[in-house]
Amino acid sequence: MPDTEQMFRIDRKIEQAISGNVFPGAVLLCALDKKIVLHRAFGRANIIDNTLMQKNSIFDLASLTKPFVTALGISLLAGQKKIGLDQELGTLLYRFRGTDKSEITIDMLLRHTSGLPAYKEYFKTLVTAESDPKKRLRTLLAAEPLVHAPGTVQVYSDPGYMILGWIIETVSGLSLDQYIHHHLYAKLGIENLFYIPTESRELILSKYGPLIAATQDCPWRKTLLRGEVDDDNTWAVGGVDGHAGLFGDAFSLFILCCEILDALTGKQTRLIPAEIITRMARHKNGHDMVAGFDTPAKQNSSAGIYFSPSSVGHLGFTGTSFWIDPEVSLIVIFLTNRVHPSRANDRIKKFRPTLHNLIREELIKR
């Protein structure tokens, strides 16, 4: 366990960031060998009503949806032989047969090498669509022009993960939120990790109330977002998609991180298929991102300078992140509401590596 002085230095760093308006509040969870050594809350979950952050505060996890829903969901289906990582898109979704996307593989989508663009403002079309917005989105995805030949260039792509979510729903016969809940979270005893579909928002707000950290004061929705997904494209299709939409607390993510850590270190997992996860976590063609996860960049990594090349993690736009280093069995989950009240605040970019360096220096002496 870290001593009082070690905890004080980490606490002080986060408190200084709050004073410097890097973010209003945060929750930090650190674990060594799957044992939690730090789990603390800082600052405010909502600056408008002065709600304090709690250790079990619920965050809009943004792109942490990609590893913790979509990548793990794909791994479950692959482990059950219902799909293959090298299977081509044209064999899975009829809308892509005979198109320039037909030969894109699941692995390419997971690794962001599909050739699809990074981001598109689909919501501007979807909010005016007369038909079902999810069906309309899928029409747009099928028609989306490629910006690179499949398999050649790595470009972090939200549309790629929208398509992966579509694959999970098609193969499983369930909506994405139902599939991941019933086949992963519920079986691991995870309660506080969920999507908030538009039709369920009031019910979830009544259950969790002030535990849900606020995000932006949205200029075009004209409201302070709390329990309503920050990502515009996800919001436009009802709150559930493969690239964003997941909400949850640090401890729930810790349970999933332990599963991933066990897979990466050759230990018995409770549920996820270790052989699929270890394959997904291998680098290809010198790219920083592996299948479903990011890894520390050679320069200016958000994980700082100490996390090993075999580490996996991910960032979320709202100010969330996690890193797992299998070489020292370290898990660091750092959740903030940095977009509250404005998305324009990007001070967290400089803060993240500083914090991760301090955590490594304090918790793992070299």
N, C-alpha and C positions, 0 to 999 in steps of 0.2 A: 504494500500500500504506500502511496506517496505520503511524505510527511507534511506537517502543517505549513512549513515554509515553501515547499514545492507547490502546494495547492494555492497558497497566497499569491505566488508569482503568476500563476495561470489566471486566477481570479482577477488580479489587478490588471492584467493585460486586457481582459474582456471588459472590465469596468471602465478602463481608459477609452476603449473603443466606443462604448456607449456614450461616454461624456463627449467624445469627439464626433458624435453623430454618424458613426459608421453604420449603426443599426440601433433601433430602440430596445431590442431585447434578444436574448439567446438562451439556448439550452445546449450544454456540452456533456457528452457521455464518452468516457474513455474506458477501454477494457484491455487487460492483458491476460492472455491464456483463457479467454472467455469469462474472466472475472471482472466485474465493474469496479474500477478504482476511483473514478470521478463521475459524478452525475449531479450537475448543478444548474440552477436557473438564474438568470440575470435580467435586470431591467424590466421593461413593460411589454406586454402582449398587445396593448392598444393604447396609444398616446392620447386619444380623444377622451376616453373615459378613465384613463389612468389605471387600467387593469394590469396587475403585476404578472410577469411570466412565472409559470410553475414548471416543475420537472416533467409533468405529464401534459404540458400544453400541446395542443394539436396545431400542426403547421400545414400550410399548403406546400407540399413537397416538390411541386413543379416537375422538373425533368428527372428527379429521382424515381419518378414513375417508370422511366425507361428500364433501369436495371431491376427494380423491385416488383414490377408488375410484368412488363412485356418480355424482358429477357428471361426472367425466371419462369414465366408462363410458357414460353417457347421451349425452355429446357425440360419442363415437365412433359410436354407433348412429344419432344424428341426422345426422352427417356422411355416413353411408352410406345415408341416406334410408330406414332401416328403421323409424324412428319420427319423429314431428314434435314439437317442443317444445309446440305448441298442441294436440296430440292429447289426446283425453279418455280418462279412465281406463276408462270403460265400453267403449271400442273395443279396449282392450288386454287387460283381465283380465275374464273372463266373470263372476267372483264379484261384480263391481261394477255389472253391467248392471241397470238399473232401480232402482238404489238412490239415496240422496241424495248419493252420492259419484260417480255416473256421469259428471258433467260437470266434475269436477276435472281440470285439465290437468297435463301433466308440468311445465310451467313453474311452475304454482302449487305443486306439490310441491317443486320445487327452491328456490322462493323462500319457502317456509314460509307460504304464504297459502292453503293447502288447506282450512282450517277444522278440521283435526284437532287434538287436544290436544297439549300439549308432551311429555308423558311418561305412560306407564302401567306399572305393575309387573306386566307380563305374566308374568314369570318365576315368580311365586308360583303361577300356574295351570299353567304349562308344566312345572314340576318334578314335578308330580303327575299329569300327563297320561299316559294309557295308550297313546295313539296317538303317531304321529310328531310331535315338538314343533314342527317347522317348519310342518307342515300345520295343527296346532292354532293356531299363531300367526296364520296367514293367515285362519283362521276368525274369530279375535278381531279382526283388522284390518278385515275386511269388515263386521263388526257394530259397530265402534267408532262411537259417536255423535259427530257433529260438534259443536264448541263455537262455531263461527262459520259464517256463510254462506261458501261457497268464493269466494276472490278478494277478500275484504273487509278482513281483518285479518291482520297478520303475527305469527305465534306460532311461535317456534322449535320444531320438531316432530320428535322421533325417529320416531314412527310413519310420518310422511310419507316418510322415507328408507328405512324398512323396506319400504314399498310400492314405492319406486323400485328397490330391490334386487330385488324380486320381478319387476318389469317387465323388468329386464336379463336375469334368468334365463329368463323366459318367451320373450322375443324372440330371445335368442341360443341358447337350447337348452343352455346350459352353467351350471354353478354359478357363483356370483358370483366366488369366488376363482379358479376356472379361467379365467373370461372375462377378468378384468382382468390376470391373469398372461400369458396367451397373446397377447392382443390389444393390450396396452400395455407392461407392464413388460419382458417378455422382448425385445420388439422395440426397446426403448430401452436394452437391456443392463443393466437394473436387476436385481440379485440379492437385495439385502437389504431387500425390501419384500414382505410376505406376510401372509396370515392364518395362524392356528394352529388348525386344526380339532381337536376333541377327540381324534380317532383318530390325529392326527399329532404330538401334543404331545411325547411321549417322544423321537421321532426328531429333532424340531427342537431340543429341549433338549440332546440329545447332540451336535448340530452346533454350536450357539451357546453353550451353557453359561453361564458367568458374564457373557457379553456382554449377556444379557437383563436389563434393569433390573427390579428388583422393584417391585410396586405395594403394595396394601393388605394388611394382615393381616386377612383377611375374617372378620367375626364369625359369619356363618352358614354359610359354607363351611368355617370352622374351619381355615384354612391360610393361610400367606403366599403371595400370588399372584406367580408368576414364570413367564412363558410361558403363563399362563392368563388369558384376557381379563378385565379388571376389570369391564366392563359386564355387569350381571346378566342383562339380556334377551338379549344376544348369547351369553353363556355357556349359557343355557338351551336355545338352539337349536343348540348344537354349535360355537360360535366364529366363525361366518360370518354377517354381516348387512350391510345397507346403511348403517346409522347408526354402527356401531362394529365393532371386531375387527381392524383392520389393525395390524401391527407393522412397525417398520423403523427405519433409522438416518437421520441428518441428510443424509448425502451422497445417498442415494437420493431423498429429498424434494427436494433441490437440483436434481436432473436434471428432475424434473417441474415445479418452479418455473421453470426456464429455458424449458421449453416454454410455460408459461402466460405468462411475461413476453414471449416472442417474439410470441405471439398478440395480446397487449394493445398491443404497440408496432408492429404491422403488419409484422413480419418473418416470414420463412419458418419454419414449424414443421417438426419432423421427422415428427410423426405426428398430433397432435391437430388437429382442424379449427378453424382460426383464426376463421373467420366465425361458427361456433357459439359459441366461447368469448367472443368480443367481444359477441355478442348477449346471452349469459348474464350478462355483467359489467355490463350497463346497468341503472341504477336504474329502478324503477317506483314511481309513487305516493308518492315521498318516503320509502320504506322504507330502513332501514340495510342490510339483507341483500339481495344480488342472487341470481341463480340459481346455487346451488352454493357460494357464498362469502359471507363477511361483508365489510363495508367499515367504515372508521373511523367510529365514532359521533361526532356533533357535540360531545358532552360525555362526559368520562370514558372515552375509548376505551382499550382495552388496548394499542393501537399508539402511544399518546402523542399529542402535539400536532402533530407534524411531517409525518406521512404524509399524502399528498394524498388528496382525495376519490375519485380514480380507483384507489386502492390496493385490493387484495383480500387476504384472509387468512382465518384460522379459528383457533379455540381448541379444545383437547381437554381433557376433564374431568381426565385424569391429570396434566396440567401441561404439555401440548405446545401449540405454536403456530407459525404462520408468517405473514409479511406480505410482500407484493410491491408495491413502488411503481413503476409504469411511468414516472412523470415523471422519476425520477432513476435508474432501472434498479437499484434496491436490492432485495435479497432478504435477509430475516432469518428464520432458522429457530432457534427456541429450544425445546429439548426438556428437560423435567425429570421427575422422579419424585415430584412434590409429594404424592401420595396415599400415599407410603410413609413410615411404616407405617399411616397413618390418613387416611381421606377427609376427616376433620373439619378438616384444616389448609388454610385458604383464604388464607393470607398472600400468595400469589402474585398475588392480585387487585391489591394496591397496588404490587407490585414490577414487574409487566410494563410499565406505562406509563413508569415511571422508567427502566427499562433501555432501552426503545426510544427515549426522548428522548436518553439519553446516547449511544447508538449513532449516531443522526442527527447529534448535535452533534460527535461525534468523527470520523465518517467523511465527512460532507458539510458542509463549512464554509459558512456563510451570511454 
